[in-house]
């Protein structure tokens, strides 16, 4: 009898904890650079970002493969991977942090909740502590998270050749969108 009760309790706890973890491997991260000297648009999209959110603790993690960014210009994509991001040497970027304002989010009620997320972002082999604004949207029990922020290339040791310095901004505009589901 004790084994049956223990098994039921374990199953119940496992179901509760799984419902607290939301996940996607199809998140979208877009970036663009705009300057007055840019002839071509410098922008790319990655639609294979992995994201995990624990709704009980507010812990959030992201991971992307750099080579998964797609540009409209093949040569631009090649230069991005070979010259700037050195994708063979630094194949992925990650973020691991926590929603600081988790108490402002009611995961059981539809709504749009503004949050502040703090954590460690690793790009180009360099890890920096960052704090970025975000939005948690609950609609019909489904959770989506989004954020828009700038990334300073110099903070992550990304240098641009002389000819490109005026064509690419020193801070890249970045937008993250992830629709999550229970793990």
DAHU-V141441 format. One line per field, one symbol per residue. ss: DSSP state (H for helix, E for strand, C for the rest). phi: phi as a letter, one per 20 degrees, with the letter a starting at -180 (. if undefined). A space follows every 10 residues. Layout:
ss: ???
phi: ???
This chain:
ss: CHHHHHHHHH HHHHHHHHHH EEEEEEEEEE EEECCCCCCC CEEEEEEEEE EEEECCCCEE EEEEEHHHCE CCCHHHHHHH HHHHCCCCCC CEEEEEEEEC CHHHCCCCCC EEEEEEEEEE EEECCEEEEE EEEEEEEEEC CEEEEEEEEE EEHHHHCCCC CHHHCCCCCC EEEEEEEEEE EEC
phi: .fffffffff ffffffffff edbbccfdcc cbcccfeeee fdbbccdcfe ccceffdnfc ccbceffefd dfdffffffg feeeelffec fcccccbbff dgfeddfecg rddeccdcrd ddclmddcfc ccfbcdddbm nedccbbcbd cegffdmedd fgfegeecff cefccdbced bfe
